[in-house]
Amino acid sequence: MLPHLEQRFEVVAPTLPGHAGGPPLADPAALVDEVERLVDGLGLESPQVAGNSLGGWLALRLAERGRAQSVVALAPAGDPSSVDTLPYFRTMHRLVRRSAPIADRIAATAEGRRRMTADLTVEFEHIPPELLVHQLLGAAECDATLALADQAERDGWPVEPEAIDCPVRFVWGAADAILPWPRAAQLYREALPNADWVVLDDVGHAPQLDDPLVVAELIRTFP
């Protein structure tokens, strides 16, 4: 999506602490603090923020703190039902670590690419194989995965939507297999009744992979 977003915005796409290529994350409970420090380090007061899943939750947490001018949250974690996904993430972390040495071979076939994207997207053939390899290797090298899962098991994904006073747009795939619509959106639908809601048919948990042009436009045109 970056080329489309860069037509309108100065875009910063940071690597989260504890993720492959990002700074270390000593305390998973301090992830939001670390991201806020990252925003401070960029010299930004209240940027327009977009994120998917964990990134969507982080975007909303920044908004709670008054550090977001607006938020576009793509299938964000945060609803209590999100905790149900933790066994999935632990299993997938083990699987991608085992698959990393043969990522290129997996991505070389349509069957392999479908396996790499099955839980994230409905469509997959438009996604460049090299991007899928990059994604798999990044997931395999995400050192914080298990620690973040353990932290979420203890505390969930705490969020105070009533503290958010900036414009918020939620984007959810109707075919989301990880945070199913509408169950996993219940908390936000009740707490932020004035938010803008966009539900995309035939789209999975990562709308930006399923339909990058549509999602880029949903970000570009909000608020």
ZAMARGU-4260 file (C-alpha; in steps of 0.2 Angstrom, whole numbers, plus 5000, padded with zeros to 4 digits):
<rodrens>
0) 5000/5000/5000 | 5015/5012/5003 | 5016/5019/4985 | 4997/5024/4986 | 4998/5031/5003
5) 5014/5041/4999 | 5004/5050/4986 | 4995/5060/5000 | 5005/5057/5016 | 5023/5057/5023
10) 5022/5038/5028 | 5032/5031/5042 | 5031/5012/5043 | 5040/5007/5059 | 5045/4989/5064
15) 5038/4986/5081 | 5049/4982/5096 | 5052/4964/5098 | 5049/4961/5079 | 5061/4956/5066
20) 5072/4971/5063 | 5065/4981/5077 | 5072/4986/5093 | 5072/4973/5107 | 5057/4972/5119
25) 5062/4969/5137 | 5045/4970/5144 | 5029/4964/5134 | 5018/4974/5145 | 5027/4990/5140
30) 5024/4988/5121 | 5012/5003/5121 | 5025/5014/5130 | 5038/5008/5118 | 5028/5013/5103
35) 5024/5030/5111 | 5042/5033/5113 | 5045/5028/5095 | 5032/5042/5090 | 5041/5054/5101
40) 5058/5050/5093 | 5051/5054/5076 | 5046/5071/5083 | 5027/5068/5080 | 5014/5074/5092
45) 4998/5066/5085 | 5000/5057/5068 | 4986/5049/5058 | 4989/5031/5063 | 4983/5014/5054
50) 4987/4997/5060 | 4981/4979/5058 | 4977/4966/5072 | 4990/4970/5085 | 4995/4986/5076
55) 4976/4991/5076 | 4976/4989/5095 | 4992/4999/5097 | 4984/5013/5086 | 4969/5013/5097
60) 4980/5014/5113 | 4989/5029/5106 | 4973/5037/5103 | 4968/5034/5121 | 4983/5044/5126
65) 4979/5058/5114 | 4993/5053/5103 | 4983/5050/5087 | 4975/5063/5075 | 4964/5049/5068
70) 4965/5030/5068 | 4961/5017/5054 | 4960/5000/5063 | 4960/4985/5053 | 4953/4970/5063
75) 4961/4976/5079 | 4963/4965/5094 | 4956/4971/5110 | 4939/4962/5112 | 4940/4949/5126
80) 4937/4936/5113 | 4954/4940/5106 | 4962/4930/5119 | 4954/4914/5110 | 4967/4917/5097
85) 4983/4914/5108 | 4984/4895/5105 | 4984/4899/5086 | 4998/4911/5087 | 5009/4899/5098
90) 5006/4885/5085 | 5009/4897/5070 | 5025/4903/5078 | 5032/4885/5079 | 5026/4882/5061
95) 5034/4897/5053 | 5050/4894/5062 | 5051/4876/5055 | 5046/4883/5038 | 5058/4897/5037
100) 5073/4888/5029 | 5062/4882/5014 | 5052/4898/5013 | 5057/4901/4995 | 5052/4883/4990
105) 5035/4885/4998 | 5032/4902/4989 | 5037/4894/4972 | 5020/4885/4970 | 5002/4891/4971
110) 4998/4877/4984 | 5013/4884/4994 | 5007/4902/4993 | 4989/4897/4998 | 4996/4888/5013
115) 5006/4904/5018 | 4991/4915/5017 | 4977/4904/5021 | 4973/4911/5038 | 4976/4929/5033
120) 4968/4932/5016 | 4954/4926/5004 | 4964/4930/4988 | 4982/4927/4987 | 4988/4925/4969
125) 4991/4944/4967 | 5003/4944/4982 | 5021/4944/4976 | 5030/4928/4981 | 5045/4938/4988
130) 5033/4948/4999 | 5026/4931/5006 | 5044/4925/5009 | 5048/4941/5018 | 5032/4940/5028
135) 5036/4922/5034 | 5054/4926/5038 | 5048/4941/5048 | 5036/4930/5058 | 5049/4917/5061
140) 5061/4930/5068 | 5049/4939/5079 | 5056/4936/5096 | 5042/4944/5105 | 5028/4932/5099
145) 5028/4920/5113 | 5031/4933/5127 | 5017/4944/5120 | 5005/4929/5119 | 5010/4925/5138
150) 5007/4943/5142 | 4990/4944/5133 | 4985/4927/5142 | 4988/4936/5159 | 4980/4953/5155
155) 4971/4952/5139 | 4973/4967/5127 | 4967/4981/5139 | 4959/4995/5130 | 4948/5010/5135
160) 4939/5015/5120 | 4929/5028/5130 | 4945/5038/5132 | 4947/5040/5113 | 4941/5057/5106
165) 4948/5057/5088 | 4940/5050/5072 | 4941/5031/5071 | 4937/5020/5056 | 4936/5001/5058
170) 4939/4990/5043 | 4935/4972/5045 | 4935/4957/5033 | 4919/4948/5033 | 4929/4932/5030
175) 4941/4935/5045 | 4946/4918/5051 | 4957/4924/5066 | 4946/4938/5073 | 4929/4934/5066
180) 4916/4947/5061 | 4905/4953/5070 | 4909/4943/5086 | 4927/4950/5088 | 4921/4968/5085
185) 4908/4968/5099 | 4918/4978/5112 | 4922/4992/5099 | 4904/4992/5092 | 4897/4995/5109
190) 4910/5007/5115 | 4912/5018/5100 | 4895/5019/5092 | 4900/5034/5082 | 4915/5027/5074
195) 4915/5023/5055 | 4913/5005/5051 | 4918/4997/5034 | 4915/4978/5032 | 4923/4971/5016
200) 4916/4955/5009 | 4927/4941/5004 | 4942/4948/5014 | 4951/4940/5028 | 4961/4945/5043
205) 4973/4956/5034 | 4963/4967/5022 | 4979/4976/5017 | 4985/4960/5009 | 4968/4955/5002
210) 4964/4971/4993 | 4978/4984/4996 | 4971/4997/4984 | 4954/4998/4993 | 4962/4998/5010
215) 4974/5012/5005 | 4960/5022/4999 | 4950/5019/5015 | 4965/5026/5024 | 4968/5040/5012
220) 4951/5047/5013 | 4949/5047/5032 | 4944/5057/5041
</rodrens>
